[in-house]
Amino acid sequence: MGVTVLQQYPVPENKTGTYVVELLTKRILALGATQQGQFLVDCESYLSHPLMGTTKTVHILHNSEQPASVFSILESGTKNIHVIADGLFDLLMMKLSQHYTSKKQTKIESKGPRFELGDFCVKLGSVTMNQNFKGILIEVEYRPCVMANAVWGLLREFLQGLLGPTVPVQPPQHLISRMNEIYTPIDTIYQYLEHFSAYRKTTGMRTT
């Protein structure tokens, strides 16, 4: 894999999420992209039992690009600890139900069409939580490079061309401190968790 940037796309007033995805689909197909199936990234969070002391949150995420992996991020004070495991980790969390309780009402996912355009892979994700539409996330990956600092200018130019001049494109918060590090799949997961956490805090529903 290469370097991935996750960008939120604002849904205009009086427009639906479906309208935005169709609009962006037309734009990227006009650039010569081909659709290559669908994608899904989901996140379920668990809270530790109060008797365990300080409450900790464990986020379990899955990404269809890495179907054999389960990504776990433990929030522990000011530090996050991540673990990449196989599918048995989901069963482990079920066995730990006495110690960690699932916040099922906040299970959230981003899914939609996946496109390839030369060295780029683009995913248009509709974000839903409990069947309620929350927004649009666009994932763009540039596959030949694994250093964010070396490719950020190209990714920004690509995103601005796709999204239009009215959408500000900034480096993801997670990447700012890792611009000179080798990019790995967990970096994509951290970006999704940042956006998912923000969507969970927003109230109200949008129209799909």
C-alpha positions as CSV (number, residue, x, y, z in Angstrom):
1,M,0.0,0.0,0.0
2,G,1.0,3.6,-0.4
3,V,0.1,6.9,1.5
4,T,-3.6,7.5,2.2
5,V,-5.4,10.8,3.1
6,L,-8.9,10.8,4.5
7,Q,-10.9,14.0,3.7
8,Q,-14.4,15.0,4.9
9,Y,-16.7,16.3,2.2
10,P,-19.4,18.8,3.3
11,V,-22.9,17.8,2.3
12,P,-24.7,21.0,1.0
13,E,-27.9,22.1,2.6
14,N,-31.0,20.6,1.0
15,K,-28.8,17.9,-0.7
16,T,-28.6,14.2,0.3
17,G,-25.6,12.0,0.8
18,T,-26.6,9.9,-2.2
19,Y,-26.6,13.1,-4.4
20,V,-23.1,13.9,-3.3
21,V,-21.7,10.4,-3.9
22,E,-23.3,10.4,-7.4
23,L,-21.9,13.8,-8.1
24,L,-18.4,12.8,-7.0
25,T,-18.7,9.5,-8.9
26,K,-19.4,11.4,-12.2
27,R,-16.4,13.6,-11.5
28,I,-14.0,10.7,-11.0
29,L,-15.3,8.7,-13.9
30,A,-14.9,11.7,-16.1
31,L,-11.2,11.7,-15.1
32,G,-10.9,8.2,-16.5
33,A,-11.3,6.1,-13.4
34,T,-12.8,2.7,-13.3
35,Q,-15.0,1.4,-10.4
36,Q,-13.4,-1.6,-8.7
37,G,-16.1,-2.9,-6.3
38,Q,-17.1,-1.6,-2.9
39,F,-15.3,-1.0,0.4
40,L,-16.2,-0.9,4.1
41,V,-14.5,0.4,7.2
42,D,-16.3,-0.1,10.5
43,C,-15.7,0.7,14.2
44,E,-17.2,-0.6,17.4
45,S,-16.1,0.8,20.8
46,Y,-16.0,-0.9,24.2
47,L,-15.8,0.7,27.7
48,S,-14.0,-1.0,30.5
49,H,-16.0,-2.0,33.6
50,P,-15.9,0.7,36.4
51,L,-14.5,-1.9,38.8
52,M,-11.3,-2.1,36.7
53,G,-10.4,1.4,37.8
54,T,-9.9,4.3,35.4
55,T,-12.4,3.9,32.5
56,K,-10.6,2.9,29.3
57,T,-12.0,2.7,25.8
58,V,-11.1,0.1,23.2
59,H,-11.9,0.7,19.6
60,I,-12.1,-2.3,17.2
61,L,-11.9,-1.5,13.5
62,H,-12.1,-3.5,10.3
63,N,-11.0,-2.4,6.8
64,S,-12.0,-4.4,3.7
65,E,-8.6,-3.6,2.2
66,Q,-7.0,-5.8,5.0
67,P,-9.8,-8.5,5.4
68,A,-7.6,-10.8,7.5
69,S,-6.7,-8.1,10.1
70,V,-8.5,-6.6,13.1
71,F,-7.3,-3.3,14.3
72,S,-7.6,-2.5,18.0
73,I,-6.8,0.9,19.6
74,L,-6.8,1.3,23.4
75,E,-7.3,4.9,24.7
76,S,-5.3,5.1,27.9
77,G,-5.1,8.6,29.2
78,T,-3.0,10.7,26.8
79,K,-1.5,7.7,25.0
80,N,-3.1,5.4,22.5
81,I,-1.9,1.8,22.2
82,H,-2.7,-0.2,19.0
83,V,-2.7,-3.9,18.2
84,I,-3.1,-5.5,14.8
85,A,-4.4,-9.1,15.1
86,D,-6.4,-11.7,13.1
87,G,-10.1,-12.4,13.1
88,L,-9.9,-14.3,16.4
89,F,-9.6,-10.9,18.2
90,D,-13.3,-10.3,17.7
91,L,-14.0,-13.6,19.5
92,L,-11.6,-12.5,22.3
93,M,-13.6,-9.3,22.8
94,M,-16.8,-11.4,23.2
95,K,-15.1,-13.4,25.9
96,L,-14.1,-10.2,27.7
97,S,-17.7,-9.0,27.9
98,Q,-17.6,-9.1,31.7
99,H,-14.7,-6.5,31.6
100,Y,-15.6,-4.5,28.4
101,T,-19.1,-3.4,27.4
102,S,-19.9,-2.7,23.7
103,K,-21.3,0.7,23.0
104,K,-23.5,-0.7,20.2
105,Q,-25.5,2.5,19.8
106,T,-22.3,4.2,18.6
107,K,-21.2,1.5,16.0
108,I,-20.2,3.5,13.0
109,E,-19.1,2.6,9.4
110,S,-18.0,4.2,6.1
111,K,-18.9,2.3,3.0
112,G,-19.3,2.9,-0.7
113,P,-17.8,2.6,-4.2
114,R,-14.1,2.1,-4.8
115,F,-12.3,3.5,-7.9
116,E,-8.8,3.1,-9.4
117,L,-7.2,5.9,-11.5
118,G,-3.6,5.2,-12.5
119,D,-1.6,5.1,-9.3
120,F,-4.5,6.4,-7.2
121,C,-7.2,4.5,-5.4
122,V,-10.3,6.6,-4.4
123,K,-13.1,5.6,-2.1
124,L,-16.3,7.5,-1.6
125,G,-17.7,6.6,1.8
126,S,-21.2,7.3,3.2
127,V,-20.8,7.3,7.0
128,T,-23.7,5.9,9.0
129,M,-24.2,5.3,12.8
130,N,-27.1,3.1,13.8
131,Q,-28.5,3.4,10.3
132,N,-28.4,7.2,10.6
133,F,-26.4,9.1,7.9
134,K,-23.7,11.3,9.3
135,G,-21.6,12.5,6.4
136,I,-19.2,11.8,3.5
137,L,-15.6,10.7,3.8
138,I,-13.3,10.5,0.8
139,E,-10.2,8.3,1.0
140,V,-7.4,8.8,-1.6
141,E,-4.4,6.6,-1.7
142,Y,-1.3,7.1,-3.8
143,R,0.2,3.7,-4.1
144,P,3.8,4.1,-5.4
145,C,5.0,6.1,-2.3
146,V,5.2,5.3,1.4
147,M,6.4,8.6,2.8
148,A,3.7,11.2,3.4
149,N,6.1,14.2,3.2
150,A,7.2,13.1,-0.3
151,V,3.7,12.9,-1.8
152,W,1.5,15.3,0.2
153,G,1.7,18.0,-2.5
154,L,0.5,15.6,-5.1
155,L,-2.3,14.2,-2.9
156,R,-3.5,17.8,-2.1
157,E,-3.5,18.7,-5.8
158,F,-5.5,15.6,-6.7
159,L,-8.0,16.2,-3.9
160,Q,-8.5,19.8,-4.8
161,G,-9.1,18.9,-8.4
162,L,-11.6,16.3,-7.4
163,L,-13.4,18.2,-4.6
164,G,-13.3,21.7,-6.0
165,P,-11.7,24.9,-4.7
166,T,-14.3,25.5,-2.0
167,V,-13.2,22.5,0.1
168,P,-10.1,23.2,2.2
169,V,-7.5,20.4,2.0
170,Q,-5.2,20.1,5.0
171,P,-2.9,17.3,6.2
172,P,-4.8,14.9,8.5
173,Q,-4.0,15.6,12.1
174,H,-2.6,12.1,12.6
175,L,-0.2,12.5,9.7
176,I,1.3,15.9,10.8
177,S,3.7,14.3,13.2
178,R,4.4,11.3,10.9
179,M,5.2,13.1,7.6
180,N,8.7,11.6,7.5
181,E,7.7,8.1,8.8
182,I,6.9,5.0,6.7
183,Y,3.2,4.9,6.1
184,T,1.4,1.6,7.3
185,P,-2.2,0.4,7.4
186,I,-2.7,1.5,11.0
187,D,-2.2,5.1,9.9
188,T,-5.3,4.8,7.8
189,I,-7.2,3.3,10.8
190,Y,-6.1,6.2,13.0
191,Q,-7.5,8.7,10.4
192,Y,-10.8,6.9,10.3
193,L,-11.0,6.8,14.1
194,E,-10.4,10.6,14.3
195,H,-13.3,11.3,11.9
196,F,-15.6,8.6,13.4
197,S,-15.1,10.2,16.9
198,A,-16.0,13.6,15.5
199,Y,-19.1,12.3,13.8
200,R,-20.2,10.5,17.0
201,K,-20.2,13.9,18.8
202,T,-22.5,15.6,16.2
203,T,-26.2,15.5,17.0
204,G,-29.0,15.2,14.6
205,M,-29.4,13.2,11.4
206,R,-28.7,14.1,7.8
207,T,-30.6,12.7,4.8
208,T,-29.0,9.8,3.0
